[in-house]
């Protein structure tokens, strides 16, 4: 069966570096997945791939090593558990991310994430965009992730029981990092989706492929882009109160503990994910959370003995990740699977972890296999970008790395350009 890699991107599918192999990305709004859904993903990975799963820094799950002739079956299997990948790649609204899963009001954030996901996923009005369109929801500005979204939402309080959000737009990382700017403060929740639609419409009309919304901010300036977005008829719309229940699967956080299972490079096997789904059924009301640091978290049920659950989960930690996962280190697939990857990221990360002094192991690290910065290195305490490959006299090619340090708000500052691996190791040793 012949597969056109460009045409299937809208289904959340990318071609791998290896001929005939594909990656399927699964959207998980706010990074929340039920045990049944996790079991489905594990089954698909085992049946159609090589039994491995990758967690991304935006809370999605990826299944690698799929064959073209199986992709339609993968979609059918995911659909049986209410999972979709439509728009997880290509020119569409991507998965709705949230790194505030430990916040007291996370259930409220998750509910809004699901409403946005439902409105834009598979909606032909918001597909065929110049490039990807990313939305993130946060409880505060500490992580800086609101600055890297096409639309970033930050909880700003309440007005008579209605949640208010500050809206940031036109941010992004990639090869030209640009912080988003504040479009409007304290926006009532019922106006959020219409405003996002206004931003998408302006973007679709005025940006050439393959540019992001940040291109329009550079071209027109923040004031003019604001005027264009606010000029869209839908911008001032207010959705009616539909009644019913909220969409969150995560219960109220009050009185609950949350356990995190650290994973090295966001990697785990299908068998391990299946076991974790059973752990979730027993301890967290059948819920798992994929975190922005590529780990899995469990919001424990109120009647669960947290110490006993932690002891049980610790056995999974040793089995799935080992000592390397004790360092918070976001790592993309790199050239292990990704066509864009310049370096074997997992191997590089293990080398760097081995060289780290003990005090550096408490920092947040991120390594990107190319300049696309999928692991958000500019928002880590220490960020590393595989910048280029350099041809050597023997005909081989060796990578060069850019090094970032972040202190305080905003993006990290690039402190070194195009380091060799040996030079990078020396910098890490002195961190």
Residue pairs with C-beta under 8 A, 6 or more apart in sequence:
1 68
1 69
2 68
3 22
3 68
3 71
5 13
5 14
5 15
5 22
8 22
8 71
9 89
9 90
10 86
10 87
10 89
10 90
10 91
10 92
10 127
11 71
11 75
11 85
11 86
11 88
11 89
12 24
12 25
12 26
12 27
12 85
12 86
12 87
12 88
12 89
12 90
13 22
13 23
13 24
13 25
13 71
13 85
13 89
14 22
14 23
14 25
14 89
14 338
14 339
15 21
15 22
15 23
15 339
16 22
16 23
16 64
16 65
16 337
16 338
16 339
17 335
17 336
17 337
17 338
17 339
17 341
18 65
18 337
20 67
20 68
21 64
21 65
21 66
21 67
21 337
22 66
22 67
22 68
22 71
23 62
23 63
23 64
23 66
23 337
23 338
24 44
24 62
24 63
24 66
24 71
24 74
24 85
25 56
25 60
25 61
25 62
25 85
25 88
25 89
25 95
26 41
26 60
26 61
26 62
26 63
26 78
26 83
26 84
26 85
26 88
27 60
27 83
27 84
27 85
27 86
27 87
27 88
27 94
27 95
27 96
27 117
27 121
28 59
28 60
28 61
28 95
28 290
29 95
29 96
29 110
29 113
29 114
29 116
29 117
30 59
30 96
30 97
30 98
30 101
30 106
30 109
30 110
30 113
30 114
30 137
31 58
31 59
31 60
31 97
31 98
31 101
31 289
31 290
31 291
31 292
32 101
32 110
32 248
32 249
32 250
32 287
32 288
32 289
33 41
33 61
33 287
33 288
33 289
33 290
34 81
34 249
34 286
34 287
34 288
35 277
35 278
35 280
35 281
35 286
35 287
35 288
36 81
36 277
36 286
37 81
37 82
37 83
38 273
38 274
38 276
38 277
38 280
38 288
39 273
39 274
39 277
40 77
40 78
40 80
40 81
40 83
41 53
41 61
41 63
41 78
41 83
41 270
41 273
42 53
42 270
42 271
42 273
42 274
42 277
43 77
43 270
43 274
44 63
44 74
44 77
44 78
45 51
45 52
45 53
45 63
45 270
45 273
46 270
46 271
47 77
48 63
48 66
48 67
48 70
48 73
48 74
49 63
49 64
49 65
49 66
50 64
50 65
51 269
51 270
51 271
52 63
52 64
52 65
52 267
52 268
52 269
52 270
53 61
53 62
53 63
53 267
53 268
53 269
53 270
53 273
54 61
54 62
54 64
54 265
54 266
54 267
54 333
55 61
55 62
55 263
55 266
55 267
55 268
55 290
55 291
55 294
55 295
55 296
56 62
56 266
56 290
56 294
56 374
57 266
57 292
57 293
57 294
57 330
57 332
57 366
57 374
57 375
57 376
58 94
58 95
58 97
58 134
58 136
58 292
59 95
59 97
59 98
59 289
59 290
59 291
59 292
60 88
60 95
60 290
61 290
62 333
63 74
64 333
64 337
65 337
66 74
75 85
78 84
78 85
84 121
84 122
86 92
86 121
86 122
87 93
87 94
87 120
87 121
87 122
87 127
88 94
88 95
89 132
90 127
90 132
91 127
91 128
91 129
91 130
91 131
91 132
91 133
91 209
92 120
92 126
92 127
92 128
92 129
92 132
92 133
93 120
93 121
93 126
93 129
93 133
93 135
93 200
94 132
94 133
94 134
94 135
95 117
96 113
96 114
96 116
96 117
96 135
96 136
96 137
97 134
97 135
97 136
97 137
97 145
97 149
97 292
98 106
98 109
98 110
98 113
98 136
98 137
98 138
98 292
99 136
99 138
99 143
99 145
99 291
99 292
100 106
100 109
100 137
100 138
100 139
100 140
100 143
101 250
101 258
101 289
101 291
101 297
101 299
102 253
102 258
102 297
103 109
103 139
103 140
103 253
104 253
104 254
105 139
105 155
105 253
106 139
106 250
106 253
107 246
107 248
107 250
107 251
107 252
107 253
108 155
108 163
108 246
108 248
109 137
109 138
109 139
109 155
110 247
110 248
110 249
110 250
111 246
111 247
111 248
112 137
112 153
112 163
112 189
112 192
113 137
114 247
114 248
115 193
115 247
116 135
116 137
116 192
116 193
116 196
118 247
119 193
120 126
120 196
120 200
126 133
126 197
126 200
126 204
128 204
129 200
129 203
129 204
130 203
130 204
130 207
130 208
130 209
130 210
130 211
130 212
131 207
131 209
131 210
131 211
131 212
132 150
132 212
133 150
133 151
133 200
133 203
133 212
133 213
134 148
134 149
134 150
134 151
134 172
135 149
135 150
135 151
135 152
135 153
135 196
136 145
136 146
136 148
136 149
136 151
136 152
136 153
137 152
137 153
137 155
137 165
138 145
138 146
138 152
138 153
138 154
138 155
139 154
139 155
140 154
140 155
141 154
141 409
143 292
143 379
144 379
144 406
144 409
144 410
144 411
145 152
145 292
145 376
145 379
146 152
146 153
146 154
146 166
146 168
146 171
146 180
147 168
147 171
147 179
147 180
147 410
147 411
148 171
148 172
148 173
148 177
148 179
148 180
148 376
148 378
148 379
149 168
149 169
149 171
149 172
149 180
150 169
150 170
150 171
150 172
150 180
150 199
150 203
150 212
150 213
150 214
151 167
151 168
151 169
151 195
151 196
151 199
152 167
152 168
152 169
152 171
152 180
153 165
153 166
153 167
153 168
153 192
154 165
154 166
154 168
155 163
155 164
155 165
156 164
156 165
156 166
156 185
156 186
157 163
157 164
157 186
158 164
159 186
159 188
162 188
162 189
162 190
163 188
163 189
164 186
164 187
164 188
164 189
165 186
165 187
165 189
165 192
166 182
166 184
166 185
166 186
166 187
167 182
167 183
167 184
167 185
167 187
167 192
167 195
168 180
168 181
168 182
168 183
169 180
169 181
169 183
169 199
169 213
169 217
169 225
169 229
170 178
170 180
170 181
170 213
170 214
170 216
170 217
170 222
170 225
171 178
171 179
171 180
171 181
171 214
172 178
172 180
172 212
172 213
172 214
173 372
173 373
173 376
173 378
174 212
174 371
174 372
174 373
175 371
175 372
175 373
176 214
177 373
177 378
177 411
178 214
178 217
178 218
179 410
179 411
180 214
181 217
181 222
183 195
183 199
183 226
183 229
184 195
187 195
188 238
190 238
190 239
190 240
190 241
191 236
191 237
191 238
191 239
193 239
194 234
194 235
194 236
194 237
194 238
194 239
195 229
195 234
195 235
197 232
197 234
198 229
198 230
198 232
198 234
198 235
199 213
199 229
201 232
201 234
202 216
202 225
202 228
202 229
202 232
203 213
203 216
206 216
206 228
207 213
207 215
207 216
208 215
216 225
216 228
217 225
220 228
229 235
230 236
249 287
250 287
250 289
250 299
251 285
251 299
253 299
255 302
256 299
256 300
256 301
256 302
257 300
257 306
258 297
258 298
258 299
258 300
259 283
259 297
259 298
259 300
259 306
259 309
259 310
259 313
260 291
260 295
260 296
260 297
260 298
261 276
261 295
261 296
261 297
261 298
261 313
261 316
261 317
261 320
261 321
262 295
262 317
262 321
262 325
262 326
262 328
263 294
263 295
263 296
263 320
263 321
263 325
264 321
264 322
264 324
264 325
264 329
264 331
264 346
264 349
265 294
265 329
265 331
265 345
265 346
265 349
266 294
266 295
266 330
266 331
267 346
268 276
268 296
268 320
268 321
269 320
272 316
272 319
272 320
275 316
276 288
276 296
276 316
277 288
279 298
279 312
279 313
279 316
280 286
280 287
280 288
280 298
283 298
283 300
283 301
283 304
283 309
283 312
284 298
284 299
284 300
284 301
284 304
285 299
285 301
287 298
287 299
288 296
288 297
288 298
289 296
289 297
289 298
289 299
290 296
290 297
291 297
292 330
292 376
293 328
293 330
293 364
294 330
294 331
295 325
298 309
298 313
300 306
300 309
317 325
324 349
324 350
324 353
326 361
327 353
327 356
327 361
327 365
328 363
328 364
328 365
329 349
329 353
329 365
329 366
329 367
330 364
330 365
330 366
330 367
330 375
330 376
330 377
330 380
331 345
331 346
331 349
331 366
331 367
331 375
332 338
332 341
332 345
332 367
332 368
332 369
332 374
332 375
333 341
333 345
333 369
334 341
334 342
334 343
334 344
334 345
334 346
334 348
334 367
334 369
334 370
334 386
335 341
335 342
335 343
335 344
335 345
335 369
336 344
336 345
336 346
338 369
338 370
340 369
340 370
340 372
341 369
341 370
341 386
342 369
342 370
342 386
342 387
342 388
342 389
342 399
343 369
343 386
343 399
345 367
345 368
345 369
345 386
348 367
348 386
348 399
348 421
349 365
349 367
351 421
351 425
352 365
352 367
352 384
352 424
352 425
352 428
353 361
355 425
355 428
355 429
356 428
356 429
356 431
357 429
357 431
360 382
360 428
360 431
363 380
363 381
363 382
363 431
364 380
364 381
364 382
365 380
365 381
365 382
365 383
365 384
366 375
366 376
366 377
366 379
366 380
366 382
366 383
366 384
367 375
367 377
367 383
367 384
367 386
368 374
368 375
368 377
368 383
368 384
368 385
368 386
369 386
370 385
370 386
371 385
371 386
371 387
373 385
376 383
377 383
377 384
377 385
377 404
377 412
378 404
378 406
378 411
378 412
379 406
379 411
379 412
380 404
380 406
380 412
381 405
381 406
381 412
382 403
382 404
382 405
382 406
382 428
382 431
383 403
383 404
383 405
383 406
383 412
384 401
384 402
384 403
384 404
384 424
385 401
385 402
385 404
386 399
386 400
386 401
387 399
387 400
387 401
387 402
387 417
387 418
388 399
388 400
388 418
389 397
389 398
389 399
389 400
390 397
390 398
390 399
390 400
391 397
392 398
398 420
398 421
399 421
400 418
400 419
400 420
401 416
401 418
401 419
401 420
401 421
401 424
402 414
402 416
402 417
402 418
402 419
403 414
403 415
403 416
403 419
403 424
403 427
404 411
404 412
404 413
404 414
404 415
405 412
405 413
405 415
406 412
406 413
416 423
416 427
419 427
